[in-house]
Amino acid sequence: MEPYELTAAESAREIRAGRLSPVDLTGSVLDRIERVDPLINAYCLVDADGARTAARRAAAEIAANGARGPLHGVPVSLKDLFDLAGHPTRAGCAAYDDHRADADSAVAARLRTAGAIIIGKTHTHELARGVTTPPTRNPWNLDRTPGGSSGGSGAAVAALMGPASIGTDTGGSVRIPAAACGVVGLKPTYGLIGMTGLKPLSWSFDHPGPLTRTVTDAALLLDALTDPQSSYGTGLDAGVDGLVVGVPRDYFFDGCDPAVEHAVRTAIAALERQGARLREVAAPLPDLVVALSRTIIAAEGAAAECATLHDRAHRYGAAARAGVQSGLLIPATDYLQAQRVRERYTRAWQDLFTAVDLVAAPTIPTAPPPYGTDTVTLADGSEVTALAAFSAYNYPADAAGLPSLQLPAGTGAAGMPIGMQLIGRPHAERTVLRAGHAYESVSPQAGRVPAL
């Protein structure tokens, strides 16, 4: 096995045992990127010199004082929305081509404190407005999109170009590419991970979160990005015996491809066999979530961009420019009303969690579309945009600020991965992670990687 094939936890174990140097691990990942990324185009920036320097420093620190934590010497990448000192943060938009960060984002600073090696930045949609990430291909099928807007992150992890990446989730942008690329994606509780130095799309919806190959790795990254003493990986082996898992009778399975529904229900049955109790539930206020989410995201996104748009409108792509301009037309009363409805929506989810511990549902309803297209066909034959279809399943956890863990759960059309998400109460990351770990321990999808 080559070092680049190791997960973050496996890398940490080998480094602590003295069997692997951060220098060799980082070199192996950089070599993998050089070989594979011309096919995938996941990275918009590879800081090879900086990564090798950091790896040498990590090796010396570990030799002198031992590893400061499980990520010490482990390579990680960032979505190109996070500031990284001395490097550009373009957010996929030419209007920001000359932006260079003076300081690290909170996320980058946390990773450096943990000793992680930041190897580069991954592609995103322009301003993170989309779910297909146009520059990037899906490692499972190069003719398919990788999902988005953290599509570069999902593709990089799936293609073994680094064991972990940090994305952002506003309408599913961690979980959608994780599902499309067959990896794990965690959207934590709103506000759990610091957002200083993050280019905003919608400040009250944006959630930074890790994309990894295993649930254990997601827990390790969450520890590093929050409080090192939080130990989200503690109790991962506790299983699901006695947990009540809500299975939606509506909304999340509406329009779902039969192969996706079958795979997700099979995955839910695996949790039941491990001791979880299933309870059919109704999705809270399904007729409200899309409208309130789109209104708030559009208004906040326009507010975030209006000054730059005024000065550099010609440097935006047509779709991004139109999106910002339309958001500027939303009346303040509509925005405030959407926030009021959001409070009601959040309370409805809190009420649901008096009866269940988790809700299990598909992450996206269909396979990712062919590269270069952004429409999908739902089970009823209707053709809709991938943004509308995929975000609808992911808005609920974003609107209510709930933790949601995406897990590989099967294989569908054209050999593409299928994903299941586990949604929990606010700050119930340990519960969703241990349930995800329990499923992963029996899942035939665990450990699968694309054959590039």
Secondary structure, DSSP 4 states (H G I P E B T S, - for coil): --GGGS-HHHHHHHHHTTSS-HHHHHHHHHHHHHHHHHHH--EEEE-HHHHHHHHHHHHHHHHHH--SSTTTT-EEEEETTB--TTSB--TT-GGGTT-B-SS--HHHHHHHHTT-EEEEEE---GGG--SS-TT--BTTBTTB---SSSHHHHHHHHTTSSSEEEEEESSSTTHHHHHHHT-EEEE-STTSS--TTBPPS-TTT-EEEEEESSHHHHHHHHHHHS-TTS-TTTTGGG--TT-EEEEESSSTTTT--HHHHHHHHHHHHHHHHTT-EEEEEPPSSTTTHHHHHHHHHHHHHHHHHHHHHHHHGGGS-HHHHHHHHHHTTS-HHHHHHHHHHHHHHHHHHHHHTTT-SEEEEESSSSPPPBTT--EEE-TTS-EEEHHHHHHHHHHHHHHTT--EEEEEEEE-GGG-EEEEEEEESTT-HHHHHHHHHHHHHH-TTTT-----
